[in-house]
Amino acid sequence: MKLSLQSALSREMNLYRTVTMTSKQGDIDGDGIKDNVFLTANKNPDSPFWRNVTLVIQNGRTNQYEHVPMKNNAGYNPTLFLGDFTGNKGDDILVVIDTGGSGGSIYAYVFSYLNSQLMTIFNSDAFNETYKYAVNYENQYKAKLNSYYLKERYMLDLTYKGKEYLSEIYNKEGVLKSPIEGWINPLSGLYPVDYNRDGIYELEAYQRIAGRYNADSLGFVQTVLIWNGLAFTPDRQNVAIFGGQI
């Protein structure tokens, strides 16, 4: 029985063993020497789901390892990007993990060496808590989106949704049959883009706009974030809608 238990435990440990998923090289601490950066995780061979995703940095000068845990450390397709987001001439670290949820949301973190210490300078939980919205359908085939953090309002033209969709919720005069509220999904995309071509990356954040139900997409809120020396702040925000047939 003891041998059987040991064998079962060994098989379980083998199934969920820690593996290196991806690795990159960059000067993370700004000392002019390349460092090795890894993402490690545990994965069941029968599933694309990863657990205990951990950022590991091997200092190129000392060869010492630093393990950086993340609050949300499980999901699908974890990715790693190195680039300068802060303008400090070192490579910052962007980690993105798909949650696998129906809204296509992600977990995302940006790490940077500031004052000789590795710090989290962006995380998706804080972003989702900060950027709040309200979505309300309006008469005459429109939807109103209020962005509370930026104190901006957007009006979405719903006519592209087609007659069948509109006839379900509007009468012949274009008046709503009953009030409808939509919502904005959590962060679903975070992309490094060097808009100014100055070697410093901005973050472009995507949030999907849902209408009557989650699969009823009305478009995306796109927010461009720039580092101001203390935090990522919004440079601009736009709303993109889908096109309809001509």
Backbone bond lengths (Angstrom), bond angles and torsions (degrees), N, CA, C in turn:
res aa  C-N    CA-C-N  psi(-1)  N-CA   C-N-CA  omega(-1)  CA-C   N-CA-C  phi
1 M - - - 1.461 - - 1.537 110.35 -
2 K 1.352 115.85 -41.15 1.452 120.13 179.09 1.523 111.43 -60.76
3 L 1.327 115.86 -43.53 1.461 120.19 178.34 1.519 111.00 -64.03
4 S 1.338 116.55 -38.83 1.464 121.43 179.21 1.516 110.90 -63.62
5 L 1.339 117.09 -43.30 1.467 121.15 179.06 1.521 110.60 -65.15
6 Q 1.319 116.80 -42.65 1.451 120.34 179.14 1.524 111.24 -63.05
7 S 1.328 116.07 -38.93 1.458 120.84 179.19 1.528 110.86 -65.59
8 A 1.339 115.83 -42.50 1.465 120.13 178.97 1.513 110.82 -64.60
9 L 1.337 117.12 -42.04 1.455 121.16 178.45 1.521 111.15 -63.67
10 S 1.326 115.85 -39.94 1.466 120.41 179.12 1.516 111.01 -63.16
11 R 1.354 115.92 -42.02 1.464 119.34 179.14 1.521 110.80 -64.45
12 E 1.358 116.31 -40.38 1.463 119.82 -179.69 1.524 110.91 -65.40
13 M 1.331 116.59 -41.71 1.460 120.12 178.86 1.521 110.72 -65.04
14 N 1.313 116.88 -35.91 1.455 120.86 179.17 1.524 110.91 -68.21
15 L 1.362 115.66 -38.65 1.461 120.03 179.26 1.522 111.10 -62.71
16 Y 1.334 116.55 -40.07 1.449 121.23 -174.17 1.532 112.07 -108.21
17 R 1.318 117.46 29.90 1.460 120.76 -178.12 1.529 109.87 -67.87
18 T 1.320 114.94 152.22 1.461 121.08 178.97 1.524 109.47 -77.97
19 V 1.336 115.43 130.49 1.459 120.81 179.33 1.523 108.80 -129.65
20 T 1.326 114.92 156.11 1.459 120.90 173.83 1.518 108.33 -85.87
21 M 1.329 115.88 119.22 1.456 120.37 -175.95 1.521 112.12 -85.44
22 T 1.332 115.88 -43.36 1.458 120.37 -178.54 1.516 108.20 -155.86
23 S 1.316 117.07 157.08 1.459 121.06 179.99 1.525 109.75 -147.81
24 K 1.330 115.46 150.87 1.456 122.30 177.50 1.524 108.90 -145.12
25 Q 1.318 115.71 162.43 1.452 121.61 176.23 1.523 110.21 -116.61
26 G 1.342 115.75 139.98 1.449 120.82 177.11 1.512 109.88 -170.84
27 D 1.319 115.96 162.71 1.461 121.17 178.64 1.531 107.99 -87.39
28 I 1.320 116.59 90.46 1.459 121.88 -172.26 1.533 111.81 -76.37
29 D 1.335 117.53 -39.68 1.466 120.08 -175.67 1.525 113.51 -97.70
30 G 1.328 117.15 3.26 1.461 120.47 174.44 1.513 115.52 73.81
31 D 1.352 117.86 22.14 1.463 119.83 -179.43 1.522 112.58 -93.53
32 G 1.330 115.88 4.97 1.461 120.12 178.57 1.508 114.77 85.90
33 I 1.334 117.42 0.57 1.470 122.22 -179.59 1.527 108.60 -114.05
34 K 1.324 116.56 134.49 1.463 120.98 -179.27 1.524 111.20 -66.88
35 D 1.309 115.46 135.50 1.459 122.52 175.17 1.529 109.21 -109.11
36 N 1.323 116.18 156.74 1.457 121.69 176.49 1.531 109.12 -99.07
37 V 1.338 115.82 131.97 1.463 121.31 -178.35 1.526 108.16 -123.52
38 F 1.340 116.41 130.73 1.455 121.98 -176.55 1.534 109.96 -128.24
39 L 1.315 114.94 155.70 1.455 122.23 161.26 1.517 106.96 -114.62
40 T 1.331 116.28 123.37 1.459 120.69 175.38 1.521 108.99 -114.67
41 A 1.330 116.68 156.37 1.471 120.54 -178.36 1.516 109.52 -165.72
42 N 1.330 115.46 169.31 1.464 123.08 173.47 1.516 108.69 -107.20
43 K 1.323 116.61 135.78 1.459 120.38 -177.33 1.516 110.48 -140.28
44 N 1.330 114.70 136.86 1.460 120.80 170.42 1.525 108.19 -81.90
45 P 1.327 118.90 128.19 1.461 120.63 -178.71 1.518 113.96 -57.39
46 D 1.316 118.11 -22.04 1.468 121.33 -177.78 1.520 113.10 -89.23
47 S 1.330 118.30 4.28 1.459 120.97 -175.71 1.524 109.93 -145.51
48 P 1.352 118.15 146.46 1.470 120.85 174.90 1.522 112.82 -82.51
49 F 1.330 117.41 7.26 1.461 122.59 -177.43 1.526 110.07 -84.26
50 W 1.344 116.03 130.74 1.456 122.10 -178.85 1.531 110.12 -109.07
51 R 1.323 116.62 141.20 1.463 122.84 178.24 1.528 109.77 -118.55
52 N 1.325 114.85 157.24 1.476 121.44 175.16 1.526 112.52 52.99
53 V 1.326 115.50 44.86 1.465 119.54 176.83 1.532 108.02 -64.91
54 T 1.328 116.20 125.74 1.463 121.69 -175.34 1.514 110.02 -132.52
55 L 1.317 116.10 136.89 1.461 122.04 173.58 1.526 108.31 -86.60
56 V 1.334 115.83 129.59 1.463 121.45 -179.93 1.523 108.05 -125.66
57 I 1.330 115.67 129.79 1.464 121.54 179.80 1.523 108.76 -120.76
58 Q 1.320 115.91 123.91 1.458 120.84 174.16 1.521 108.51 -102.30
59 N 1.315 116.56 114.39 1.455 121.61 -179.50 1.519 110.35 -63.97
60 G 1.330 116.39 125.94 1.458 120.24 -176.22 1.511 113.91 -70.04
61 R 1.320 117.80 -22.09 1.463 121.65 -179.07 1.524 111.73 -88.56
62 T 1.349 116.85 -42.72 1.467 120.53 -175.73 1.536 113.21 -101.26
63 N 1.348 116.51 -14.83 1.474 123.26 -175.13 1.530 112.86 65.92
64 Q 1.313 119.09 9.15 1.449 122.35 177.83 1.530 110.48 -78.27
65 Y 1.343 115.94 149.29 1.456 122.29 -178.31 1.532 110.36 -102.66
66 E 1.321 115.22 140.72 1.461 122.20 173.52 1.523 108.28 -122.57
67 H 1.331 116.94 122.61 1.459 122.13 179.22 1.518 109.35 -99.94
68 V 1.323 115.65 125.15 1.469 121.11 -174.46 1.530 108.54 -116.17
69 P 1.337 117.85 103.85 1.469 119.70 178.19 1.530 111.02 -74.77
70 M 1.317 115.41 157.42 1.460 122.15 176.57 1.521 109.10 -124.95
71 K 1.328 117.05 143.44 1.461 121.19 -178.19 1.527 110.88 -59.03
72 N 1.319 116.42 -50.48 1.470 121.90 177.66 1.521 107.43 -99.25
73 N 1.318 116.65 97.52 1.471 120.51 -168.68 1.526 113.03 -121.97
74 A 1.331 116.43 27.38 1.464 119.62 178.79 1.521 108.92 -140.13
75 G 1.347 115.74 141.47 1.455 119.71 179.13 1.513 110.79 162.20
76 Y 1.311 114.69 -152.68 1.459 121.72 -173.71 1.539 110.44 -119.88
77 N 1.317 115.16 149.23 1.461 123.36 170.79 1.524 113.62 50.08
78 P 1.336 119.51 53.91 1.468 119.80 175.99 1.531 110.73 -64.19
79 T 1.334 115.81 137.73 1.467 120.46 -178.54 1.525 109.58 -130.20
80 L 1.322 114.80 159.07 1.456 123.13 -174.39 1.524 108.73 -131.75
81 F 1.336 116.65 132.14 1.471 121.74 176.90 1.515 108.76 -135.90
82 L 1.338 116.44 136.60 1.459 122.38 176.07 1.520 109.36 -114.44
83 G 1.323 116.44 132.34 1.451 121.51 178.53 1.520 109.81 -175.45
84 D 1.323 116.68 162.71 1.466 121.47 -177.46 1.523 109.58 -88.02
85 F 1.342 116.41 108.01 1.465 121.84 175.87 1.528 112.19 -97.14
86 T 1.329 117.72 -20.61 1.463 121.76 -170.96 1.522 113.71 -104.81
87 G 1.337 117.64 -12.98 1.458 120.05 -178.02 1.507 113.54 79.81
88 N 1.342 117.62 16.43 1.471 120.64 -179.07 1.527 112.22 -92.84
89 K 1.325 116.22 11.24 1.475 123.39 176.53 1.521 113.91 72.55
90 G 1.326 117.71 -0.86 1.457 120.91 174.42 1.520 110.33 -102.31
91 D 1.313 116.35 168.50 1.462 121.17 177.59 1.524 109.76 -89.54
92 D 1.322 115.97 121.97 1.457 121.46 172.41 1.526 108.74 -88.69
93 I 1.320 116.51 167.35 1.471 122.00 -170.79 1.520 109.81 -121.25
94 L 1.319 116.10 124.88 1.468 122.57 174.85 1.526 108.91 -111.40
95 V 1.339 116.22 124.33 1.463 122.49 176.41 1.519 108.58 -119.19
96 V 1.321 116.90 129.62 1.469 122.59 179.43 1.521 108.86 -129.53
97 I 1.348 115.78 133.76 1.463 122.29 179.32 1.519 108.72 -130.22
98 D 1.322 118.14 129.33 1.466 121.37 174.50 1.524 109.63 -74.10
99 T 1.342 116.70 132.88 1.467 119.46 179.68 1.521 112.14 -77.63
100 G 1.335 117.16 -25.98 1.456 120.49 -175.91 1.507 113.01 85.88
101 G 1.331 118.11 4.01 1.456 121.82 179.42 1.517 112.29 -74.74
102 S 1.328 116.26 164.29 1.460 121.05 -175.40 1.522 112.56 -66.15
103 G 1.338 117.55 -23.99 1.460 120.58 -179.99 1.514 113.52 -84.90
104 G 1.326 118.10 0.43 1.453 121.58 179.67 1.519 113.33 69.85
105 S 1.339 117.82 27.32 1.461 120.89 -176.22 1.526 111.45 -75.63
106 I 1.328 114.56 162.17 1.464 121.10 -177.82 1.526 109.88 -131.36
107 Y 1.330 114.64 160.49 1.451 122.50 163.44 1.526 106.31 -102.32
108 A 1.325 116.64 136.15 1.464 119.16 -177.76 1.522 110.27 -144.06
109 Y 1.341 115.21 141.17 1.458 122.00 179.65 1.526 109.14 -139.63
110 V 1.337 115.73 144.01 1.457 121.71 169.14 1.522 107.41 -122.22
111 F 1.345 115.32 128.48 1.458 122.14 179.50 1.526 109.11 -115.07
112 S 1.339 115.80 142.54 1.461 120.43 -179.76 1.516 109.90 -147.02
113 Y 1.351 116.51 145.04 1.453 120.82 172.08 1.518 108.64 -82.26
114 L 1.342 115.92 112.70 1.458 122.87 176.97 1.518 107.64 -126.13
115 N 1.343 116.27 128.41 1.471 121.07 -177.21 1.528 111.44 54.68
116 S 1.343 114.65 42.91 1.478 122.52 176.10 1.514 113.28 65.04
117 Q 1.344 117.35 21.16 1.457 120.81 180.00 1.522 109.70 -135.94
118 L 1.336 116.44 135.88 1.454 120.28 177.66 1.521 109.32 -74.59
119 M 1.327 116.25 125.06 1.455 121.41 -176.48 1.522 110.53 -129.71
120 T 1.333 116.13 150.30 1.462 121.45 172.56 1.522 107.88 -84.98
121 I 1.332 117.19 115.65 1.463 120.34 -177.07 1.531 112.26 -106.93
122 F 1.324 116.66 -5.39 1.466 120.80 172.14 1.511 107.97 -151.76
123 N 1.336 116.09 136.13 1.461 119.13 168.02 1.519 108.92 -144.72
124 S 1.307 115.84 145.57 1.462 121.95 -171.73 1.519 112.91 -65.76
125 D 1.332 118.07 -31.19 1.463 120.11 178.57 1.520 110.82 -61.63
126 A 1.330 117.01 -46.65 1.463 121.04 179.94 1.525 110.66 -65.30
127 F 1.330 117.06 -38.54 1.466 120.52 177.75 1.520 110.97 -61.38
128 N 1.327 116.65 -47.38 1.469 120.44 -178.94 1.523 111.86 -63.68
129 E 1.322 117.36 -33.38 1.456 121.22 178.74 1.528 111.61 -72.60
130 T 1.316 116.45 -31.12 1.471 120.85 -175.95 1.517 112.51 -81.69
131 Y 1.324 117.03 -43.32 1.460 121.05 -173.28 1.524 109.40 -93.64
132 K 1.340 114.59 98.67 1.459 122.35 -177.69 1.531 110.19 -109.42
133 Y 1.337 115.64 149.18 1.465 121.43 -175.01 1.526 110.97 -142.07
134 A 1.318 113.91 165.09 1.464 121.56 167.62 1.520 107.59 -134.43
135 V 1.333 115.99 136.89 1.463 121.82 179.28 1.530 108.01 -124.23
136 N 1.327 116.83 121.76 1.470 122.10 -179.74 1.517 110.60 -133.51
137 Y 1.329 115.38 131.23 1.457 119.91 174.24 1.529 108.69 -70.95
138 E 1.342 115.23 142.63 1.461 122.22 -179.20 1.526 109.50 -120.78
139 N 1.318 115.83 162.72 1.467 120.28 173.83 1.528 110.42 -62.37
140 Q 1.336 114.95 160.09 1.472 122.98 179.40 1.528 112.14 64.77
141 Y 1.336 115.38 39.25 1.467 122.77 167.59 1.534 113.09 62.10
142 K 1.322 115.20 47.30 1.460 120.11 179.16 1.526 110.06 -131.76
143 A 1.325 114.51 160.90 1.459 121.27 170.40 1.519 107.99 -131.34
144 K 1.312 115.91 136.73 1.466 121.77 -179.35 1.521 109.18 -104.31
145 L 1.325 115.99 130.62 1.462 121.87 178.98 1.527 108.07 -119.45
146 N 1.323 116.68 119.37 1.460 121.99 175.65 1.525 109.48 -102.20
147 S 1.334 115.97 124.92 1.454 122.59 175.30 1.529 107.06 -100.00
148 Y 1.334 117.44 102.48 1.455 121.31 -170.88 1.525 112.71 -69.99
149 Y 1.317 117.82 -39.12 1.458 119.88 -176.80 1.528 111.05 -64.14
150 L 1.332 116.33 -40.95 1.466 120.40 -179.36 1.524 112.71 -93.70
151 K 1.340 116.09 -5.62 1.469 121.11 -179.72 1.535 110.75 55.40
152 E 1.334 114.53 49.13 1.462 120.91 178.58 1.525 109.61 -126.08
153 R 1.331 114.82 154.77 1.461 121.52 -179.89 1.525 109.31 -125.88
154 Y 1.323 114.77 139.80 1.464 121.47 177.92 1.524 108.67 -126.36
155 M 1.333 115.73 141.02 1.461 120.72 176.03 1.519 108.32 -112.67
156 L 1.323 116.28 125.15 1.463 122.34 -178.73 1.520 109.75 -103.18
157 D 1.322 116.46 129.74 1.458 122.45 175.50 1.522 108.29 -84.79
158 L 1.336 116.33 120.55 1.465 121.23 -175.47 1.520 113.92 -96.59
159 T 1.315 117.75 2.95 1.467 119.11 -175.10 1.521 112.34 -63.40
160 Y 1.332 117.26 -24.32 1.458 119.96 179.44 1.528 112.12 -67.29
161 K 1.348 116.94 -14.50 1.468 120.38 -178.68 1.525 112.31 -70.42
162 G 1.320 117.25 -17.66 1.465 119.73 175.18 1.526 113.32 98.12
163 K 1.313 115.95 159.09 1.468 122.54 -174.23 1.521 112.13 -63.35
164 E 1.325 117.69 -41.49 1.470 119.90 -177.14 1.520 110.76 -62.12
165 Y 1.314 116.93 -45.73 1.470 121.75 179.29 1.525 110.04 -62.05
166 L 1.331 116.37 -47.76 1.463 120.39 -174.84 1.530 111.85 -68.83
167 S 1.327 117.00 -34.88 1.467 119.60 -178.24 1.525 112.29 -67.79
168 E 1.316 116.84 -21.50 1.461 120.16 178.38 1.525 112.00 -72.12
169 I 1.320 117.70 -26.63 1.463 120.30 -172.88 1.530 113.88 -120.33
170 Y 1.345 117.66 -12.66 1.464 121.31 178.70 1.530 110.15 -120.80
171 N 1.344 116.15 149.06 1.466 118.97 171.80 1.528 109.27 -84.17
172 K 1.308 117.09 -175.65 1.476 120.82 -174.90 1.519 112.55 -66.38
173 E 1.332 116.89 -21.28 1.464 120.80 178.80 1.532 112.07 -89.41
174 G 1.321 117.37 3.63 1.461 120.84 -179.83 1.511 113.87 79.17
175 V 1.338 116.46 20.71 1.458 121.29 178.73 1.526 109.09 -99.03
176 L 1.323 116.49 137.85 1.458 121.27 179.70 1.531 111.22 -61.02
177 K 1.319 115.73 134.37 1.461 119.64 176.15 1.529 111.14 -71.29
178 S 1.321 117.09 -30.86 1.463 122.22 176.04 1.527 107.40 -159.53
179 P 1.343 117.82 156.34 1.471 120.35 -179.05 1.535 111.55 -61.62
180 I 1.320 115.90 142.76 1.467 122.01 178.23 1.521 108.75 -133.48
181 E 1.316 115.67 129.68 1.459 121.94 175.26 1.528 109.64 -114.05
182 G 1.305 115.65 132.14 1.457 120.74 171.57 1.516 109.72 -99.78
183 W 1.312 117.10 -162.38 1.463 121.06 177.83 1.522 109.68 -160.95
184 I 1.329 114.38 168.72 1.461 121.57 176.16 1.522 108.30 -108.57
185 N 1.304 116.29 127.79 1.461 121.09 178.88 1.531 110.62 -73.12
186 P 1.324 117.25 159.81 1.470 119.65 173.92 1.525 111.42 -60.09
187 L 1.302 114.84 171.58 1.460 121.83 -178.73 1.528 110.93 -49.22
188 S 1.338 116.27 125.90 1.463 120.17 -177.97 1.529 112.72 -118.79
189 G 1.325 117.06 -5.16 1.458 120.25 176.99 1.515 109.95 -162.11
190 L 1.327 117.31 139.35 1.464 122.06 177.31 1.525 107.41 -141.77
191 Y 1.336 115.75 115.61 1.458 120.28 -169.82 1.532 110.56 -126.07
192 P 1.343 117.46 134.39 1.462 120.76 174.89 1.534 109.88 -80.18
193 V 1.316 116.40 125.40 1.466 121.47 179.68 1.531 108.57 -137.07
194 D 1.318 116.45 127.95 1.465 121.13 176.76 1.527 108.10 -94.25
195 Y 1.338 115.88 80.80 1.460 120.61 -176.09 1.526 112.45 -62.70
196 N 1.341 116.84 -38.31 1.465 120.16 -175.85 1.520 113.31 -87.41
197 R 1.311 116.98 -3.10 1.465 122.86 -179.08 1.531 111.32 53.55
198 D 1.340 114.74 40.74 1.455 120.07 179.92 1.519 112.56 -110.74
199 G 1.327 116.55 9.64 1.454 121.10 -179.88 1.510 114.39 85.76
200 I 1.340 117.00 -1.22 1.463 121.62 178.59 1.529 108.19 -112.47
201 Y 1.323 116.06 125.55 1.455 121.23 -175.25 1.525 111.90 -85.78
202 E 1.319 115.21 141.36 1.456 122.01 165.96 1.531 107.93 -96.28
203 L 1.330 115.88 166.33 1.456 121.48 174.56 1.518 109.14 -108.39
204 E 1.325 116.63 127.51 1.465 120.01 174.63 1.524 108.35 -107.17
205 A 1.327 115.20 115.25 1.460 122.07 -175.47 1.525 110.16 -102.32
206 Y 1.340 115.84 137.35 1.459 122.66 179.56 1.530 109.48 -118.04
207 Q 1.340 115.14 134.44 1.466 121.93 172.56 1.527 107.77 -132.32
208 R 1.322 115.73 130.92 1.463 119.64 -176.08 1.526 110.75 -83.88
209 I 1.329 115.61 138.41 1.460 122.53 178.25 1.521 108.36 -93.57
210 A 1.328 116.85 121.48 1.468 121.57 178.62 1.526 109.39 -104.47
211 G 1.337 115.26 143.87 1.457 121.18 -179.80 1.516 112.16 -96.37
212 R 1.334 115.80 -109.01 1.472 119.89 -176.50 1.523 112.10 -75.88
213 Y 1.322 117.03 -26.62 1.459 122.58 178.15 1.519 107.51 -152.07
214 N 1.303 117.65 170.47 1.464 120.92 -169.04 1.529 112.81 -62.34
215 A 1.326 117.03 -36.83 1.464 119.65 -179.43 1.520 112.58 -78.63
216 D 1.330 117.24 -7.16 1.468 122.04 179.22 1.527 108.52 -87.28
217 S 1.321 116.63 77.84 1.467 121.48 -175.61 1.527 110.84 -76.93
218 L 1.325 115.61 133.54 1.461 121.37 176.38 1.520 111.95 -104.02
219 G 1.322 117.49 -11.63 1.457 121.08 -178.87 1.512 110.71 145.81
220 F 1.342 115.86 -155.64 1.461 121.85 -177.60 1.526 110.26 -138.24
221 V 1.328 115.24 142.70 1.456 121.41 165.75 1.523 107.37 -91.04
222 Q 1.334 116.31 126.38 1.460 122.08 -178.52 1.527 108.69 -116.16
223 T 1.317 116.91 119.71 1.458 122.03 -178.16 1.519 109.40 -120.75
224 V 1.326 116.61 123.57 1.464 121.78 177.03 1.517 108.05 -95.54
225 L 1.338 116.02 123.07 1.463 122.77 -177.00 1.522 110.31 -110.46
226 I 1.328 115.89 137.41 1.466 120.74 177.47 1.526 108.88 -125.53
227 W 1.326 116.12 151.81 1.454 121.87 179.47 1.532 109.01 -83.91
228 N 1.329 116.77 126.21 1.464 120.59 -177.76 1.530 112.99 -103.96
229 G 1.320 116.00 10.88 1.453 120.42 -178.53 1.516 112.84 103.76
230 L 1.333 115.57 -22.10 1.461 121.16 179.24 1.521 113.07 -124.51
231 A 1.336 116.54 -33.22 1.467 121.06 -175.94 1.518 108.98 -161.21
232 F 1.345 115.40 167.08 1.455 120.41 172.01 1.529 108.42 -81.50
233 T 1.330 115.90 126.40 1.462 121.47 -179.82 1.519 109.30 -123.58
234 P 1.332 117.77 154.32 1.473 120.32 -178.32 1.525 111.88 -71.47
235 D 1.314 115.81 126.07 1.466 121.83 173.45 1.518 110.42 -87.08
236 R 1.347 115.37 -38.47 1.466 121.19 176.87 1.513 108.53 -164.64
237 Q 1.329 114.18 160.31 1.461 120.62 177.95 1.518 109.14 -139.49
238 N 1.327 115.53 138.14 1.461 121.65 178.90 1.522 109.25 -134.29
239 V 1.322 115.11 160.42 1.457 121.40 172.44 1.521 107.57 -118.09
240 A 1.328 116.04 128.29 1.466 122.34 178.02 1.515 109.15 -111.50
241 I 1.327 116.96 132.85 1.467 121.25 177.83 1.522 109.11 -113.99
242 F 1.313 115.39 164.55 1.460 121.31 179.67 1.532 109.93 -81.93
243 G 1.306 115.22 151.63 1.456 119.97 177.54 1.536 111.22 -87.29
244 G 1.314 115.23 154.12 1.466 121.41 175.50 1.513 111.15 -111.12
245 Q 1.290 115.77 170.66 1.472 119.99 -179.33 1.533 110.48 -71.46
246 I 1.315 115.47 144.20 1.473 121.41 176.77 1.525 109.12 -82.07
